[in-house]
Amino acid sequence: MNDVSAIDWRARFLASGEDADLPIVDAHQHYFDIENHYYPWLNDRPLRPFRYGDYSSICRNFLPGDYHRLAGHHRVVHTVVIEGEWDPTTPLEEVRFVESLAQSEPTLAAMVAQVWLDREDASELLRHYGHHPLVRGVRHKPAVTGREAWREDFVAPGSMRDPRWREGYAQLAQNGLHFELQAPWWHLPEAAELARDFPDVTLVINHTALPADRSEAGLSGWRNNLALLAKEPNVVLKISGICIPGQAWPVEANRVVVNDAISIFGVSRCAYASNYPVDGVVNSLSEVFDGFKTIVRDRSPTDRLALFHDNARRIYRLA
């Protein structure tokens, strides 16, 4: 639903406060064309272990027409396409693919590109991305370990403390790029070190730092580490990726996660995102949008607009 500008809908929502008028900048979604391009995790068999379980249902093309059909009545005015674990040998080809989609898709406003910060081609890729009109940041999922195996001195090749990986990270600011971090919450102390050591780089945390364990102990650990990271002013949080396998988007189970995340980081440092089509393994796109709207419905129109629209526009520097 993109019949008038986002600015028009912004003013209309502030006047009405109605969900139907709320403009959305989806800060994290993907487009896939697995028939013409190679995505190892989607094309290869057997499928990889995944937090949502069997994801064979999304091993198919997902293009702008599919997104808009599933978004339904929700007023998505812009989206940010995040790298989709494309063939790591040809990361620039994914940028060209997304660029080709943007030529006929006005809602596609920005993207986050793939890079491997500890690879020899990192410097060249970062320079290219820094001059590309669509690219705002990069993502490289660093090496991580299981919760029980993690120690305070954890370091491994390709991890956030790996000197070679940090050499690549140190080049982000000079190329005008931010960094998107997807790592489980027990690795957030490393992320806090990264944010302190590179204060000129905005660090965008993906998927609410993955609070998959909803036990009291799991949520307590997640909250504590999220609060540690929130002390760093150059960090922002994307609230997304919180589906629970086997359940329709659970408003009550997710309410505590969403409200705690906002309480810890503050409204101005949080942005909502769908993670579609990946979250389609569990829930429909409308369920995801409707669930988040339900949780924040009692907040002021200004806060709701910030969470769904304004903050993402600022983080991704949208015109």
KELUMVEX-154302 format. One record per residue (C-alpha): x, y, z; residue number from 1. Coordinates in steps of 0.1 Angstrom, whole numbers. Layout:
N
NODE    px    py    pz num
NODE     X     Y     Z NUM
...
// end
This chain:
319
NODE    px    py    pz num
NODE     0     0     0   1
NODE    21    28   -13   2
NODE    -4    52   -30   3
NODE     8    84   -14   4
NODE    41    94     2   5
NODE    53    83    36   6
NODE    52   119    48   7
NODE    15   121    40   8
NODE     8    90    59   9
NODE    30   101    88  10
NODE     9   133    92  11
NODE   -24   113    88  12
NODE   -14    88   115  13
NODE    -3   115   139  14
NODE   -38   131   135  15
NODE   -58    98   137  16
NODE   -37    74   158  17
NODE   -53    46   139  18
NODE   -33    15   130  19
NODE   -47    15    95  20
NODE   -29    48    89  21
NODE     4    38   105  22
NODE    33    39    79  23
NODE    58    11    82  24
NODE    95    10    73  25
NODE   102   -27    75  26
NODE   138   -25    87  27
NODE   148   -61    80  28
NODE   135   -83    51  29
NODE   149  -104    23  30
NODE   143  -111   -14  31
NODE   153  -145   -28  32
NODE   155  -158   -63  33
NODE   168  -193   -58  34
NODE   159  -204   -93  35
NODE   185  -181  -108  36
NODE   210  -176   -80  37
NODE   227  -197   -54  38
NODE   219  -194   -17  39
NODE   237  -223     0  40
NODE   213  -225    29  41
NODE   183  -225     6  42
NODE   195  -245   -23  43
NODE   216  -271    -7  44
NODE   204  -303     9  45
NODE   203  -315    37  46
NODE   189  -283    53  47
NODE   209  -267    81  48
NODE   198  -268   118  49
NODE   176  -237   124  50
NODE   160  -221   154  51
NODE   126  -223   138  52
NODE   130  -259   128  53
NODE   123  -272    93  54
NODE   125  -242    69  55
NODE   118  -260    37  56
NODE    86  -239    32  57
NODE   107  -208    24  58
NODE   131  -225     1  59
NODE   116  -208   -29  60
NODE   116  -174   -47  61
NODE   104  -145   -27  62
NODE   101  -112   -46  63
NODE    84   -78   -42  64
NODE    51   -90   -55  65
NODE    51  -118   -28  66
NODE    59   -94    -1  67
NODE    31   -69   -10  68
NODE     6   -97   -13  69
NODE    14  -110    22  70
NODE    16   -75    37  71
NODE   -21   -71    30  72
NODE   -37   -41    47  73
NODE    -5   -30    64  74
NODE     8     3    51  75
NODE    44    -6    42  76
NODE    60    25    27  77
NODE    96    14    26  78
NODE   117   -17    32  79
NODE   153   -24    39  80
NODE   167   -56    22  81
NODE   193   -74    43  82
NODE   217   -98    26  83
NODE   202  -132    24  84
NODE   233  -155    27  85
NODE   239  -154   -10  86
NODE   268  -174   -25  87
NODE   297  -160    -4  88
NODE   320  -161   -35  89
NODE   300  -135   -53  90
NODE   286  -109   -28  91
NODE   286   -81   -53  92
NODE   262  -100   -74  93
NODE   236   -99   -47  94
NODE   239   -61   -46  95
NODE   233   -60   -84  96
NODE   203   -83   -80  97
NODE   187   -61   -53  98
NODE   196   -30   -74  99
NODE   177   -45  -103 100
NODE   146   -51   -81 101
NODE   148   -15   -68 102
NODE   145    -1  -104 103
NODE   108   -12  -105 104
NODE   100   -14   -67 105
NODE    96    20   -51 106
NODE    94     7   -16 107
NODE   128    -9   -17 108
NODE   148    20    -2 109
NODE   181     6    11 110
NODE   200   -26    16 111
NODE   226   -42    39 112
NODE   253   -61    19 113
NODE   272   -92    26 114
NODE   309   -90    36 115
NODE   333  -113    53 116
NODE   354   -89    74 117
NODE   383  -114    78 118
NODE   387  -121    41 119
NODE   412  -106    18 120
NODE   386   -89    -4 121
NODE   370   -71    26 122
NODE   387   -37    19 123
NODE   377   -37   -18 124
NODE   341   -47   -10 125
NODE   337   -20    17 126
NODE   350     7    -7 127
NODE   325    -4   -33 128
NODE   296    -6    -8 129
NODE   306    29     5 130
NODE   299    44   -29 131
NODE   268    24   -37 132
NODE   235    45   -35 133
NODE   215    16   -20 134
NODE   240     2     6 135
NODE   239    16    41 136
NODE   257   -11    60 137
NODE   271   -46    60 138
NODE   265   -79    78 139
NODE   288  -107    87 140
NODE   276  -132   112 141
NODE   307  -136   134 142
NODE   318  -169   149 143
NODE   298  -178   180 144
NODE   295  -207   204 145
NODE   268  -224   224 146
NODE   255  -208   256 147
NODE   271  -234   278 148
NODE   304  -233   260 149
NODE   308  -195   260 150
NODE   334  -180   284 151
NODE   342  -143   291 152
NODE   375  -147   273 153
NODE   359  -163   242 154
NODE   378  -157   210 155
NODE   379  -177   177 156
NODE   388  -170   141 157
NODE   361  -149   126 158
NODE   347  -138   160 159
NODE   343  -103   173 160
NODE   376  -104   191 161
NODE   396  -119   162 162
NODE   422   -93   153 163
NODE   419  -100   116 164
NODE   381   -96   118 165
NODE   385   -63   136 166
NODE   409   -50   109 167
NODE   379   -53    86 168
NODE   355   -37   111 169
NODE   379    -8   115 170
NODE   373     2    79 171
NODE   335     7    82 172
NODE   335    43    94 173
NODE   358    56    66 174
NODE   334    40    41 175
NODE   303    55    57 176
NODE   289    21    66 177
NODE   272     7    98 178
NODE   274   -29   110 179
NODE   245   -53   115 180
NODE   252   -79   141 181
NODE   234  -112   144 182
NODE   246  -132   174 183
NODE   229  -148   204 184
NODE   226  -127   235 185
NODE   254  -143   255 186
NODE   278  -128   230 187
NODE   267   -93   237 188
NODE   296   -85   261 189
NODE   318   -89   230 190
NODE   295   -66   211 191
NODE   298   -40   239 192
NODE   336   -41   236 193
NODE   332   -36   198 194
NODE   309    -6   202 195
NODE   333    10   227 196
NODE   364     4   206 197
NODE   348    17   174 198
NODE   325    46   186 199
NODE   321    60   151 200
NODE   304    29   138 201
NODE   267    24   144 202
NODE   261   -11   156 203
NODE   226   -25   147 204
NODE   216   -56   167 205
NODE   195   -80   147 206
NODE   165  -100   159 207
NODE   163   -86   194 208
NODE   196  -105   202 209
NODE   178  -138   198 210
NODE   159  -144   231 211
NODE   149  -179   220 212
NODE   150  -193   256 213
NODE   119  -180   273 214
NODE   126  -196   306 215
NODE   130  -172   336 216
NODE   168  -179   336 217
NODE   170  -174   298 218
NODE   151  -141   298 219
NODE   171  -129   328 220
NODE   204  -135   310 221
NODE   191  -118   279 222
NODE   179   -87   298 223
NODE   212   -84   317 224
NODE   233   -86   286 225
NODE   210   -63   266 226
NODE   213   -37   294 227
NODE   251   -40   293 228
NODE   251   -33   255 229
NODE   225    -5   258 230
NODE   251    16   278 231
NODE   269    21   245 232
NODE   253    51   227 233
NODE   262    39   192 234
NODE   241     8   194 235
NODE   205     4   182 236
NODE   182   -26   183 237
NODE   159   -42   157 238
NODE   129   -59   174 239
NODE   123   -89   151 240
NODE   128  -126   148 241
NODE   109  -135   180 242
NODE    85  -161   166 243
NODE    80  -193   186 244
NODE    79  -225   167 245
NODE    46  -242   167 246
NODE    26  -211   178 247
NODE     7  -184   161 248
NODE    25  -151   167 249
NODE    21  -152   205 250
NODE    13  -117   218 251
NODE    14  -126   254 252
NODE    47  -145   252 253
NODE    63  -118   231 254
NODE    49   -89   250 255
NODE    75   -92   278 256
NODE   103   -94   252 257
NODE    91   -64   232 258
NODE    84   -42   263 259
NODE   116   -51   280 260
NODE   137   -44   249 261
NODE   120   -10   245 262
NODE   125    -3   282 263
NODE   162   -12   281 264
NODE   171     6   249 265
NODE   144    33   248 266
NODE   119    40   221 267
NODE   143    62   201 268
NODE   168    33   197 269
NODE   145     5   186 270
NODE   130    -3   152 271
NODE   105   -29   142 272
NODE   112   -54   114 273
NODE    95   -84   100 274
NODE   124  -107    91 275
NODE   103  -119    62 276
NODE   101  -144    45 277
NODE   123  -162    72 278
NODE    97  -157    99 279
NODE    72  -171    74 280
NODE    84  -205    86 281
NODE    63  -199   117 282
NODE    39  -170   111 283
NODE    22  -150    84 284
NODE    35  -115    77 285
NODE     2  -100    88 286
NODE     4  -119   121 287
NODE    38  -105   127 288
NODE    27   -69   120 289
NODE    -5   -73   139 290
NODE    12   -88   169 291
NODE    36   -60   173 292
NODE     9   -34   168 293
NODE   -12   -50   195 294
NODE    17   -49   220 295
NODE    24   -12   215 296
NODE   -12     0   209 297
NODE   -14    18   243 298
NODE    17    39   236 299
NODE    15    74   222 300
NODE    12    79   184 301
NODE    46    95   185 302
NODE    62    64   201 303
NODE    44    40   177 304
NODE    55    61   147 305
NODE    91    60   160 306
NODE    91    23   164 307
NODE    75    15   131 308
NODE    88    43   109 309
NODE   108    72   121 310
NODE   137    54   137 311
NODE   143    31   107 312
NODE   143    61    84 313
NODE   170    77   106 314
NODE   191    45   110 315
NODE   191    37    73 316
NODE   193    74    62 317
NODE   163    72    39 318
NODE   154   103    20 319
// end
